[in-house]
Amino acid sequence: MSKGFASTADLAEKRVSFDEIGPDLYAYTAEGDPNSGVIVGDDAVMVVDAQATPAMAEDVIARIRRVTDKPIRWLVLSHYHAVRVLGAAAYRADHIVASAATRALIVERGAADMESEIGRFPRLFRGRDTIPGLTWPSLTFAREITLWLGQREVRILHAGRAHTAGDTVVWLPRERVLFAGDTVEFGATPYCGDAHFTDWPATLAGLRALDPVAMVPGRGAALTTPEDCRRAIEGTEAFTTRLYALVRAYAQRGAPLKETYDAAMSALRPDFGHWVIFEHCMPFNVSRAYDEALGIDRPRVWTAARDLEMWRALEGGGTGGG
């Protein structure tokens, strides 16, 4: 292969930030690594996204303990990807919340995704021996559920299909603060290997209509102004729509996947190549966009073997057709 597979060469430690973005609302960020959110209620704490392993989740917990000693009773999963959910055991939360669609995806492909992502992100799975197994929600919902942390209202919304079919965001209507998961990124390349490109713009429109004043994106810095929130949504939409339009045009005229990938890299690199994990994401993104353009609505399951086969075809000079 012409370059290191996925993020296997990304071994440099990232600087962690733990920023208050609203009253008792925090963003755990790490220079483009997966983010977590923290909501401190009157009598309990809610965490949004768990990190990849219990060992890595301990750093989130340590930072929570610097600001409150209230128990962590709620954990929300924004979607099913292993880097988001497999650290759940560390929190010992009373309730793990996810959309019903996310639970169905864990049933269908959680084990394959775990093996796949561990192979792609060795640095993010430090302490993987502490993972007890797949993370299962104890509470699921179809479209929306409202919880009260004392007087603090927390709305958990299945935002629509975008990054995955089960994408969930957490919205605090009084504070107008959004925990967006990977439906929105900021200065980081959206991973689209399990995406629904056609639906993503409408999902983003729904988040834009909330008009957040602060946001924790899936990756990237905490956002603390309405302008930055809008920029993040607009940037995510620009990347995903431009990518899909190009890939669809190539796929529908019968171009092979390798030719389509090379064209996408050339077209998107000038504007987005500096974003975090661009090189990692693009082979997966183009592969999924190509499938969707050919009418495959349900993303094919990524396995460790499929990951490597695809990477060799696109990055190793092969002519694979996906």
N, C-alpha and C positions, 0 to 999 in steps of 0.2 A: 504494500500500500504506500502511496506517495507521501502520506503524512500520518501522524499518530491517530489512532482510532478514537473518534468522539472526543471525550475529555480525559483520556488516559494520560496525556502529557501535562495536564493542568494540575500540578502538585504544589503550587505556591500557596502559602497560607493567606487568607483574606482578613482584612481588618473588620471586626464586628462593631456595629453601632447599635445602640439601644436608645431610641429617640422618643420623647413624648410628643405626640402629634395632636393631642387634644387632652382634655382633663381626664387623667388616669387611663389614657389610651397610648399604646406604645407600639413601635415598629422595631423588630429585630431584623437587621439587614447586614449583609456581608459582601459588599462590592460585587454584586451580581449573582451571588449564590442564592438559593431559595430562601425567601423571607418567611418569618412568622409574625403574627400579630398578637397583641395582648390587650385584653379588656378587663379592667378592674372594676367590679361592681360593688354594691354596698356590702355584700357578705361573701362573695366568691369571685374567682378569676376564670375567665374564658381565654383559651389559646386558640388561635386560628393557624392551622398547619403545624405539624409536629416536628419537622426535621427528619433526616433519613434514618437515624439510629437512636436508640435510647442514650447511648454515650454522648452523641452530639446534642441531644435534647437537654442534657444536664446543664449546658451553658445557658440555654434559654431560661431554665428554671432558676439558675443562680442569679441571673439579672432580674428576674421577677422578684426574687427574695430581697433584692436591694431596695425595692419600692413598696412592697407589701408582704405581710405574712398571712394574708387571706388564703384559704384553700383553693387549689386549682380543681374546680368541679366540672368544667366543661371544656371539651376539645372539639373543634369543628374541622372537618376535612374539606378543603375546597375542591378536591377531586381525588382520584385513586392512585396517582403516580407515587412510586415507592419513595422518592426523595422527599415527598410531602408527609407521608403517613407512617412509615415504619418505626419512627421514634416514639410512637404513642405510649408505649408501656411505661416510659419514664415518668409521665405526668400523674399516673394513677388516678385519672379523672373518673368521676362518677358516671359521666355520660360522654359518649363519642357520637357526634352528629354528622350525618352526611345525607345527601340526596338519595332517594331510592334508585335513581339511575346510576349513581356512583357505586352503591352496593352491588348492583347487578354487574357492573364492570369488574369489580373485585372478584366476584364469583367466576366470571368468564375468563379474565385475563390477569388477575392479580399475581398469581405465582409466576407466570411468564414475564410479567413486567418487572417483578422483583429481580429475577435473574438477569434480565436485560439491563436494567439500570445499574446494578452493581458492577456489571462489566463496563459500562460507559463512564461511570463517575467514581473511580476508586477513592479519591480524596473525600468525597461527600459521604462515603460509607465507612468512615473510620469507626472502629468498634462494632463492625457488623455482627460479630459473635454475640452481641447483646440483644440482637433482634429476636424476639421469641417466636415470630411467625408473622403471617399476614395480620393487618389491622382490620378489625371488623367493627362497623358502627353499631351502637346499641339503640340508636334512635334515628329513624329515617323519615323523610317527608317527600311529598310529590313536588309542590311548587314553592311553598313558603311556610315558615314557622316563626312565630314570635316568642321570644323568651324574655323574662324579666330577671335581671340581676339586682334584686331589690327594686329601686325606682328607675333603674337604667333599662331602657327598652332596646332590645337587640333583635333585629329582623334577619333571618337567615333565608336567602333566596336562591332557588335554582334559577340562575340567570338566563339559561338557554344554552344551546349547543355552541361551542366556540373552540377552546383549547381541547376539551373533551365533550362527551355527550352529557356529562353529569355536573358541569361547572356550577359551583356554589360560591356566592359572595355573602359577606356579612355587612349589614348596613345599620348604622346608628342614626335614626332620623332626626333626633333632637340636635345632636352634635354635627350631623351631616358629614360623617366620617365613614369611608368605605374601605373594607378589607377585600381586595379584588381577586386574590388568587392569580392564576396565570391567564385569566381573561384579559388582563392588562399588564404590560411590562413597561419599564422605563429605562431606556439606554441599554436594554438587553434584548437579544433576539427572541421573539416568540418561538417556542417549540411547537411544531404543528404536525408531528408524526401521528397523532391520534385526533386530529382536528376535524371540524366541519366548517370548511371555508365559506360555503354559501350562507351559512347561518350566522357566522361570526359578526358581520356588520350590524345585524339587527340586535344581537346581544349587547354589543357596545353601545348602540343607540339607547337601549334601556338603561345602561349605567350612566350615560351622559345625561339622561333626563333626570336622574337623581340629583345632579348638580353638586357633587361633593366638594367640600372645602379642603379636605385632607384625605390622603389615601395611602394604603400600603399595597403596592403592586406585587405581583408574584416574584419578580426579580427587579433589582435596582433600588435606588435611594428612596427613603420615605418622602412623600410629597405633602407639602404643608401650605399650599396656596391653591385657590381654584384654577389659576392659570396653569400651574404644573399638572394638576389633575387632567385638565383638558388636553394638554400637550401629550401626556402619556396615552390617553385614549386615542387621540389623533395619530400618534406615532404607531401604535399597535395596528390601527385600522389601515394606515398607509402601507405598512409592511405586508400584512396578510392579503390585502386586496390586490396590490401590485404583483405579488408573487403568484397568486392564483390566476389572475388574468393572463399573465405570461405563460404559465404552465398549461392552462386550458387551451390557449391558442396553439401551442406546439402539439399537445396531445391530440387535439381534434383534427389536425392535419396529418396525423400518423407519424410524427417524429418519434424516434426512440427515446427512452428515458435518459440515456447518457447525453444525447444532444440537447435535450430539454434542460437537464441539470447544468450543463456548461453555459447555456444561454442565460439561465437564471442567475448563476453566480456572476457572470459578466454584467448583467443589468442591475443587480441589487447591491453588489459590493461597493460601488462609489458612495451610495447614501447610507448603507447599513453595515458595511463591513467592519466598522469600528465598534459595533455593539457587542457586548459580552456574548460568548458562545455562538457567534455567527458561523464559524467553520464547523462546529459540532452539529448545529441544528440543520443546516441547509440540506444535506443529503436526505435526512429523514423528512424534512418539510416538502422537498420537491417530490419525493416518492409518494407521499400521501396526497399531495395536490394532483399529481398525475392520475392516481387511482380515482379520486373524486371526479376529475374531469372526464374519466371514462365511465362514470356511472356507478362506482362502488361507494355506496353511501356509508356503510358501516366500516370503519377503519379495520384493516387487517391487523391481526395480533403481531406485535413485535416480540420475537424471541431472540435469545443470544445468538443463535445460529443465523437467523434472518438478518439481524443487525450486521454481522460480519460479511455475509454474502452481498448485501446491498452496498456496504462501504467499499468492498473490493471492486464491485462493478462500476461505481461512480468515481471513486478516488484512486483506484489502482489501474486506471487505463482500460478497464473492460468495457464491453458493449451491452451489458445486461439490460433487459427490457422491463425489469421490475416485477 
